[in-house]
């Protein structure tokens, strides 16, 4: 499962591994295969526009 869901202030992402922002977020889902996280980096804000 993979996806980006723009909100205007950042991007909700579905992921199964580590986040795209360095040194932040989990290395994987706590249980199951996927998890949601909210990416607020400059790159994420540009994608949401």
CHARMM internal coordinates of N, CA and C (Angstrom, degrees):
IC EDIT
DIST 1 N 1 CA 1.4522
DIST 1 CA 1 C 1.5188
ANGL 1 N 1 CA 1 C 108.48
DIST 1 C 2 N 1.3252
ANGL 1 CA 1 C 2 N 116.69
DIHE 1 N 1 CA 1 C 2 N 134.29
DIST 2 N 2 CA 1.4489
ANGL 1 C 2 N 2 CA 121.03
DIHE 1 CA 1 C 2 N 2 CA -179.08
DIST 2 CA 2 C 1.5138
ANGL 2 N 2 CA 2 C 107.18
DIHE 1 C 2 N 2 CA 2 C -148.42
DIST 2 C 3 N 1.3316
ANGL 2 CA 2 C 3 N 117.16
DIHE 2 N 2 CA 2 C 3 N 141.93
DIST 3 N 3 CA 1.4451
ANGL 2 C 3 N 3 CA 118.81
DIHE 2 CA 2 C 3 N 3 CA 178.19
DIST 3 CA 3 C 1.5028
ANGL 3 N 3 CA 3 C 113.01
DIHE 2 C 3 N 3 CA 3 C -177.55
DIST 3 C 4 N 1.3359
ANGL 3 CA 3 C 4 N 115.53
DIHE 3 N 3 CA 3 C 4 N 153.85
DIST 4 N 4 CA 1.4542
ANGL 3 C 4 N 4 CA 123.75
DIHE 3 CA 3 C 4 N 4 CA 174.39
DIST 4 CA 4 C 1.5192
ANGL 4 N 4 CA 4 C 106.99
DIHE 3 C 4 N 4 CA 4 C -126.27
DIST 4 C 5 N 1.3218
ANGL 4 CA 4 C 5 N 117.21
DIHE 4 N 4 CA 4 C 5 N 134.93
DIST 5 N 5 CA 1.4554
ANGL 4 C 5 N 5 CA 122.13
DIHE 4 CA 4 C 5 N 5 CA -177.52
DIST 5 CA 5 C 1.5202
ANGL 5 N 5 CA 5 C 108.59
DIHE 4 C 5 N 5 CA 5 C -129.53
DIST 5 C 6 N 1.3401
ANGL 5 CA 5 C 6 N 118.40
DIHE 5 N 5 CA 5 C 6 N 97.73
DIST 6 N 6 CA 1.4564
ANGL 5 C 6 N 6 CA 122.89
DIHE 5 CA 5 C 6 N 6 CA -175.64
DIST 6 CA 6 C 1.5121
ANGL 6 N 6 CA 6 C 112.81
DIHE 5 C 6 N 6 CA 6 C -69.23
DIST 6 C 7 N 1.3479
ANGL 6 CA 6 C 7 N 116.00
DIHE 6 N 6 CA 6 C 7 N 144.05
DIST 7 N 7 CA 1.4565
ANGL 6 C 7 N 7 CA 121.31
DIHE 6 CA 6 C 7 N 7 CA 179.58
DIST 7 CA 7 C 1.5181
ANGL 7 N 7 CA 7 C 112.45
DIHE 6 C 7 N 7 CA 7 C -127.15
DIST 7 C 8 N 1.3243
ANGL 7 CA 7 C 8 N 119.59
DIHE 7 N 7 CA 7 C 8 N -6.69
DIST 8 N 8 CA 1.4486
ANGL 7 C 8 N 8 CA 122.48
DIHE 7 CA 7 C 8 N 8 CA -176.60
DIST 8 CA 8 C 1.5173
ANGL 8 N 8 CA 8 C 112.93
DIHE 7 C 8 N 8 CA 8 C 97.38
DIST 8 C 9 N 1.3209
ANGL 8 CA 8 C 9 N 118.99
DIHE 8 N 8 CA 8 C 9 N -28.21
DIST 9 N 9 CA 1.4589
ANGL 8 C 9 N 9 CA 122.57
DIHE 8 CA 8 C 9 N 9 CA 177.98
DIST 9 CA 9 C 1.5203
ANGL 9 N 9 CA 9 C 111.72
DIHE 8 C 9 N 9 CA 9 C -109.58
DIST 9 C 10 N 1.2851
ANGL 9 CA 9 C 10 N 116.71
DIHE 9 N 9 CA 9 C 10 N -1.36
DIST 10 N 10 CA 1.4554
ANGL 9 C 10 N 10 CA 123.20
DIHE 9 CA 9 C 10 N 10 CA -176.65
DIST 10 CA 10 C 1.5060
ANGL 10 N 10 CA 10 C 108.33
DIHE 9 C 10 N 10 CA 10 C 163.62
DIST 10 C 11 N 1.3114
ANGL 10 CA 10 C 11 N 116.01
DIHE 10 N 10 CA 10 C 11 N -165.98
DIST 11 N 11 CA 1.4574
ANGL 10 C 11 N 11 CA 120.81
DIHE 10 CA 10 C 11 N 11 CA -176.53
DIST 11 CA 11 C 1.5202
ANGL 11 N 11 CA 11 C 109.50
DIHE 10 C 11 N 11 CA 11 C -135.62
DIST 11 C 12 N 1.3423
ANGL 11 CA 11 C 12 N 116.29
DIHE 11 N 11 CA 11 C 12 N 126.20
DIST 12 N 12 CA 1.4682
ANGL 11 C 12 N 12 CA 120.10
DIHE 11 CA 11 C 12 N 12 CA 170.46
DIST 12 CA 12 C 1.5116
ANGL 12 N 12 CA 12 C 106.81
DIHE 11 C 12 N 12 CA 12 C -76.54
DIST 12 C 13 N 1.3113
ANGL 12 CA 12 C 13 N 117.12
DIHE 12 N 12 CA 12 C 13 N 132.97
DIST 13 N 13 CA 1.4556
ANGL 12 C 13 N 13 CA 121.27
DIHE 12 CA 12 C 13 N 13 CA 179.66
DIST 13 CA 13 C 1.5170
ANGL 13 N 13 CA 13 C 110.02
DIHE 12 C 13 N 13 CA 13 C -124.38
DIST 13 C 14 N 1.3179
ANGL 13 CA 13 C 14 N 115.85
DIHE 13 N 13 CA 13 C 14 N 148.52
DIST 14 N 14 CA 1.4621
ANGL 13 C 14 N 14 CA 123.34
DIHE 13 CA 13 C 14 N 14 CA 172.19
DIST 14 CA 14 C 1.5197
ANGL 14 N 14 CA 14 C 105.68
DIHE 13 C 14 N 14 CA 14 C -107.32
DIST 14 C 15 N 1.3204
ANGL 14 CA 14 C 15 N 115.78
DIHE 14 N 14 CA 14 C 15 N 130.23
DIST 15 N 15 CA 1.4551
ANGL 14 C 15 N 15 CA 118.86
DIHE 14 CA 14 C 15 N 15 CA -174.76
DIST 15 CA 15 C 1.5207
ANGL 15 N 15 CA 15 C 110.39
DIHE 14 C 15 N 15 CA 15 C -144.51
DIST 15 C 16 N 1.3240
ANGL 15 CA 15 C 16 N 115.61
DIHE 15 N 15 CA 15 C 16 N 161.20
DIST 16 N 16 CA 1.4625
ANGL 15 C 16 N 16 CA 120.56
DIHE 15 CA 15 C 16 N 16 CA 175.91
DIST 16 CA 16 C 1.5232
ANGL 16 N 16 CA 16 C 111.62
DIHE 15 C 16 N 16 CA 16 C -120.83
DIST 16 C 17 N 1.3322
ANGL 16 CA 16 C 17 N 118.14
DIHE 16 N 16 CA 16 C 17 N -15.97
DIST 17 N 17 CA 1.4604
ANGL 16 C 17 N 17 CA 122.65
DIHE 16 CA 16 C 17 N 17 CA 178.56
DIST 17 CA 17 C 1.5169
ANGL 17 N 17 CA 17 C 110.23
DIHE 16 C 17 N 17 CA 17 C -115.15
DIST 17 C 18 N 1.3192
ANGL 17 CA 17 C 18 N 116.63
DIHE 17 N 17 CA 17 C 18 N -150.08
DIST 18 N 18 CA 1.4569
ANGL 17 C 18 N 18 CA 120.99
DIHE 17 CA 17 C 18 N 18 CA 178.34
DIST 18 CA 18 C 1.5209
ANGL 18 N 18 CA 18 C 112.10
DIHE 17 C 18 N 18 CA 18 C -72.42
DIST 18 C 19 N 1.3349
ANGL 18 CA 18 C 19 N 116.57
DIHE 18 N 18 CA 18 C 19 N 162.33
DIST 19 N 19 CA 1.4626
ANGL 18 C 19 N 19 CA 121.15
DIHE 18 CA 18 C 19 N 19 CA 179.25
DIST 19 CA 19 C 1.5225
ANGL 19 N 19 CA 19 C 110.19
DIHE 18 C 19 N 19 CA 19 C -74.86
DIST 19 C 20 N 1.3306
ANGL 19 CA 19 C 20 N 116.34
DIHE 19 N 19 CA 19 C 20 N 163.45
DIST 20 N 20 CA 1.4603
ANGL 19 C 20 N 20 CA 121.02
DIHE 19 CA 19 C 20 N 20 CA -179.52
DIST 20 CA 20 C 1.5160
ANGL 20 N 20 CA 20 C 112.52
DIHE 19 C 20 N 20 CA 20 C -78.44
DIST 20 C 21 N 1.3279
ANGL 20 CA 20 C 21 N 118.89
DIHE 20 N 20 CA 20 C 21 N -18.28
DIST 21 N 21 CA 1.4628
ANGL 20 C 21 N 21 CA 122.38
DIHE 20 CA 20 C 21 N 21 CA 175.85
DIST 21 CA 21 C 1.5230
ANGL 21 N 21 CA 21 C 108.81
DIHE 20 C 21 N 21 CA 21 C -82.82
DIST 21 C 22 N 1.3104
ANGL 21 CA 21 C 22 N 116.30
DIHE 21 N 21 CA 21 C 22 N 129.70
DIST 22 N 22 CA 1.4562
ANGL 21 C 22 N 22 CA 119.98
DIHE 21 CA 21 C 22 N 22 CA -177.75
DIST 22 CA 22 C 1.5177
ANGL 22 N 22 CA 22 C 113.45
DIHE 21 C 22 N 22 CA 22 C -64.66
DIST 22 C 23 N 1.3190
ANGL 22 CA 22 C 23 N 116.52
DIHE 22 N 22 CA 22 C 23 N 140.12
DIST 23 N 23 CA 1.4714
ANGL 22 C 23 N 23 CA 124.06
DIHE 22 CA 22 C 23 N 23 CA 174.96
DIST 23 CA 23 C 1.5242
ANGL 23 N 23 CA 23 C 114.41
DIHE 22 C 23 N 23 CA 23 C 58.96
DIST 23 C 24 N 1.3308
ANGL 23 CA 23 C 24 N 117.53
DIHE 23 N 23 CA 23 C 24 N 28.14
DIST 24 N 24 CA 1.4681
ANGL 23 C 24 N 24 CA 121.08
DIHE 23 CA 23 C 24 N 24 CA 176.90
DIST 24 CA 24 C 1.5218
ANGL 24 N 24 CA 24 C 109.22
DIHE 23 C 24 N 24 CA 24 C -134.71
DIST 24 C 25 N 1.3013
ANGL 24 CA 24 C 25 N 115.80
DIHE 24 N 24 CA 24 C 25 N 159.15
DIST 25 N 25 CA 1.4582
ANGL 24 C 25 N 25 CA 121.01
DIHE 24 CA 24 C 25 N 25 CA 173.25
DIST 25 CA 25 C 1.5080
ANGL 25 N 25 CA 25 C 114.01
DIHE 24 C 25 N 25 CA 25 C 70.98
DIST 25 C 26 N 1.3214
ANGL 25 CA 25 C 26 N 115.05
DIHE 25 N 25 CA 25 C 26 N 178.46
DIST 26 N 26 CA 1.4668
ANGL 25 C 26 N 26 CA 120.82
DIHE 25 CA 25 C 26 N 26 CA -177.75
DIST 26 CA 26 C 1.5286
ANGL 26 N 26 CA 26 C 111.76
DIHE 25 C 26 N 26 CA 26 C -79.12
DIST 26 C 27 N 1.3062
ANGL 26 CA 26 C 27 N 115.73
DIHE 26 N 26 CA 26 C 27 N 164.04
DIST 27 N 27 CA 1.4682
ANGL 26 C 27 N 27 CA 120.59
DIHE 26 CA 26 C 27 N 27 CA 173.88
DIST 27 CA 27 C 1.5265
ANGL 27 N 27 CA 27 C 110.71
DIHE 26 C 27 N 27 CA 27 C -88.09
DIST 27 C 28 N 1.3359
ANGL 27 CA 27 C 28 N 116.67
DIHE 27 N 27 CA 27 C 28 N -10.52
DIST 28 N 28 CA 1.4542
ANGL 27 C 28 N 28 CA 122.11
DIHE 27 CA 27 C 28 N 28 CA 178.45
DIST 28 CA 28 C 1.5133
ANGL 28 N 28 CA 28 C 110.38
DIHE 27 C 28 N 28 CA 28 C -179.87
DIST 28 C 29 N 1.3201
ANGL 28 CA 28 C 29 N 115.97
DIHE 28 N 28 CA 28 C 29 N 176.98
DIST 29 N 29 CA 1.4664
ANGL 28 C 29 N 29 CA 121.59
DIHE 28 CA 28 C 29 N 29 CA -179.62
DIST 29 CA 29 C 1.5275
ANGL 29 N 29 CA 29 C 110.73
DIHE 28 C 29 N 29 CA 29 C -66.08
DIST 29 C 30 N 1.3329
ANGL 29 CA 29 C 30 N 116.34
DIHE 29 N 29 CA 29 C 30 N 145.29
DIST 30 N 30 CA 1.4685
ANGL 29 C 30 N 30 CA 121.12
DIHE 29 CA 29 C 30 N 30 CA 177.16
DIST 30 CA 30 C 1.5233
ANGL 30 N 30 CA 30 C 110.39
DIHE 29 C 30 N 30 CA 30 C -65.32
DIST 30 C 31 N 1.3230
ANGL 30 CA 30 C 31 N 115.32
DIHE 30 N 30 CA 30 C 31 N -45.11
DIST 31 N 31 CA 1.4649
ANGL 30 C 31 N 31 CA 120.98
DIHE 30 CA 30 C 31 N 31 CA 174.10
DIST 31 CA 31 C 1.5244
ANGL 31 N 31 CA 31 C 107.08
DIHE 30 C 31 N 31 CA 31 C -144.08
DIST 31 C 32 N 1.2802
ANGL 31 CA 31 C 32 N 117.70
DIHE 31 N 31 CA 31 C 32 N 149.71
DIST 32 N 32 CA 1.4564
ANGL 31 C 32 N 32 CA 121.17
DIHE 31 CA 31 C 32 N 32 CA -174.95
DIST 32 CA 32 C 1.5228
ANGL 32 N 32 CA 32 C 110.19
DIHE 31 C 32 N 32 CA 32 C 82.00
DIST 32 C 33 N 1.3226
ANGL 32 CA 32 C 33 N 115.92
DIHE 32 N 32 CA 32 C 33 N -161.08
DIST 33 N 33 CA 1.4623
ANGL 32 C 33 N 33 CA 120.34
DIHE 32 CA 32 C 33 N 33 CA -174.41
DIST 33 CA 33 C 1.5185
ANGL 33 N 33 CA 33 C 114.69
DIHE 32 C 33 N 33 CA 33 C -107.68
DIST 33 C 34 N 1.3368
ANGL 33 CA 33 C 34 N 118.41
DIHE 33 N 33 CA 33 C 34 N -28.21
DIST 34 N 34 CA 1.4597
ANGL 33 C 34 N 34 CA 121.70
DIHE 33 CA 33 C 34 N 34 CA -172.05
DIST 34 CA 34 C 1.5151
ANGL 34 N 34 CA 34 C 111.70
DIHE 33 C 34 N 34 CA 34 C -127.55
DIST 34 C 35 N 1.3331
ANGL 34 CA 34 C 35 N 115.21
DIHE 34 N 34 CA 34 C 35 N 160.90
DIST 35 N 35 CA 1.4585
ANGL 34 C 35 N 35 CA 121.92
DIHE 34 CA 34 C 35 N 35 CA 175.89
DIST 35 CA 35 C 1.5240
ANGL 35 N 35 CA 35 C 108.90
DIHE 34 C 35 N 35 CA 35 C -150.28
DIST 35 C 36 N 1.3263
ANGL 35 CA 35 C 36 N 116.69
DIHE 35 N 35 CA 35 C 36 N 157.61
DIST 36 N 36 CA 1.4591
ANGL 35 C 36 N 36 CA 122.79
DIHE 35 CA 35 C 36 N 36 CA 173.99
DIST 36 CA 36 C 1.5134
ANGL 36 N 36 CA 36 C 109.07
DIHE 35 C 36 N 36 CA 36 C -97.22
DIST 36 C 37 N 1.3367
ANGL 36 CA 36 C 37 N 116.47
DIHE 36 N 36 CA 36 C 37 N 146.05
DIST 37 N 37 CA 1.4637
ANGL 36 C 37 N 37 CA 121.27
DIHE 36 CA 36 C 37 N 37 CA 168.72
DIST 37 CA 37 C 1.5165
ANGL 37 N 37 CA 37 C 108.34
DIHE 36 C 37 N 37 CA 37 C -147.16
DIST 37 C 38 N 1.3221
ANGL 37 CA 37 C 38 N 115.77
DIHE 37 N 37 CA 37 C 38 N 157.68
DIST 38 N 38 CA 1.4583
ANGL 37 C 38 N 38 CA 122.26
DIHE 37 CA 37 C 38 N 38 CA -176.84
DIST 38 CA 38 C 1.5166
ANGL 38 N 38 CA 38 C 108.73
DIHE 37 C 38 N 38 CA 38 C -105.77
DIST 38 C 39 N 1.3275
ANGL 38 CA 38 C 39 N 117.48
DIHE 38 N 38 CA 38 C 39 N 113.45
DIST 39 N 39 CA 1.4617
ANGL 38 C 39 N 39 CA 123.67
DIHE 38 CA 38 C 39 N 39 CA -178.25
DIST 39 CA 39 C 1.5211
ANGL 39 N 39 CA 39 C 108.82
DIHE 38 C 39 N 39 CA 39 C -93.61
DIST 39 C 40 N 1.3295
ANGL 39 CA 39 C 40 N 117.45
DIHE 39 N 39 CA 39 C 40 N 121.40
DIST 40 N 40 CA 1.4669
ANGL 39 C 40 N 40 CA 121.21
DIHE 39 CA 39 C 40 N 40 CA -177.66
DIST 40 CA 40 C 1.5179
ANGL 40 N 40 CA 40 C 112.52
DIHE 39 C 40 N 40 CA 40 C -117.59
DIST 40 C 41 N 1.3173
ANGL 40 CA 40 C 41 N 118.45
DIHE 40 N 40 CA 40 C 41 N 15.85
DIST 41 N 41 CA 1.4559
ANGL 40 C 41 N 41 CA 121.01
DIHE 40 CA 40 C 41 N 41 CA 178.01
DIST 41 CA 41 C 1.5245
ANGL 41 N 41 CA 41 C 109.61
DIHE 40 C 41 N 41 CA 41 C -66.80
DIST 41 C 42 N 1.3206
ANGL 41 CA 41 C 42 N 116.70
DIHE 41 N 41 CA 41 C 42 N 166.36
DIST 42 N 42 CA 1.4601
ANGL 41 C 42 N 42 CA 121.84
DIHE 41 CA 41 C 42 N 42 CA 178.50
DIST 42 CA 42 C 1.5213
ANGL 42 N 42 CA 42 C 110.71
DIHE 41 C 42 N 42 CA 42 C -56.20
DIST 42 C 43 N 1.3229
ANGL 42 CA 42 C 43 N 117.36
DIHE 42 N 42 CA 42 C 43 N -41.40
DIST 43 N 43 CA 1.4641
ANGL 42 C 43 N 43 CA 121.53
DIHE 42 CA 42 C 43 N 43 CA 178.56
DIST 43 CA 43 C 1.5216
ANGL 43 N 43 CA 43 C 111.33
DIHE 42 C 43 N 43 CA 43 C -59.77
DIST 43 C 44 N 1.3301
ANGL 43 CA 43 C 44 N 117.38
DIHE 43 N 43 CA 43 C 44 N -42.28
DIST 44 N 44 CA 1.4634
ANGL 43 C 44 N 44 CA 121.43
DIHE 43 CA 43 C 44 N 44 CA -179.79
DIST 44 CA 44 C 1.5183
ANGL 44 N 44 CA 44 C 111.04
DIHE 43 C 44 N 44 CA 44 C -65.47
DIST 44 C 45 N 1.3241
ANGL 44 CA 44 C 45 N 117.90
DIHE 44 N 44 CA 44 C 45 N -40.28
DIST 45 N 45 CA 1.4620
ANGL 44 C 45 N 45 CA 120.42
DIHE 44 CA 44 C 45 N 45 CA 179.56
DIST 45 CA 45 C 1.5210
ANGL 45 N 45 CA 45 C 110.56
DIHE 44 C 45 N 45 CA 45 C -65.31
DIST 45 C 46 N 1.3198
ANGL 45 CA 45 C 46 N 118.51
DIHE 45 N 45 CA 45 C 46 N -36.51
DIST 46 N 46 CA 1.4586
ANGL 45 C 46 N 46 CA 121.33
DIHE 45 CA 45 C 46 N 46 CA 177.91
DIST 46 CA 46 C 1.5214
ANGL 46 N 46 CA 46 C 110.74
DIHE 45 C 46 N 46 CA 46 C -67.15
DIST 46 C 47 N 1.3330
ANGL 46 CA 46 C 47 N 118.33
DIHE 46 N 46 CA 46 C 47 N -36.89
DIST 47 N 47 CA 1.4631
ANGL 46 C 47 N 47 CA 121.81
DIHE 46 CA 46 C 47 N 47 CA 178.18
DIST 47 CA 47 C 1.5183
ANGL 47 N 47 CA 47 C 111.03
DIHE 46 C 47 N 47 CA 47 C -67.24
DIST 47 C 48 N 1.3288
ANGL 47 CA 47 C 48 N 117.71
DIHE 47 N 47 CA 47 C 48 N -32.68
DIST 48 N 48 CA 1.4587
ANGL 47 C 48 N 48 CA 121.76
DIHE 47 CA 47 C 48 N 48 CA -175.98
DIST 48 CA 48 C 1.5204
ANGL 48 N 48 CA 48 C 112.19
DIHE 47 C 48 N 48 CA 48 C -74.02
DIST 48 C 49 N 1.3083
ANGL 48 CA 48 C 49 N 118.15
DIHE 48 N 48 CA 48 C 49 N -17.39
DIST 49 N 49 CA 1.4755
ANGL 48 C 49 N 49 CA 121.22
DIHE 48 CA 48 C 49 N 49 CA -177.06
DIST 49 CA 49 C 1.4929
ANGL 49 N 49 CA 49 C 112.49
DIHE 48 C 49 N 49 CA 49 C -80.98
END
COOR INIT
IC SEED 1 N 1 CA 1 C
IC BUILD
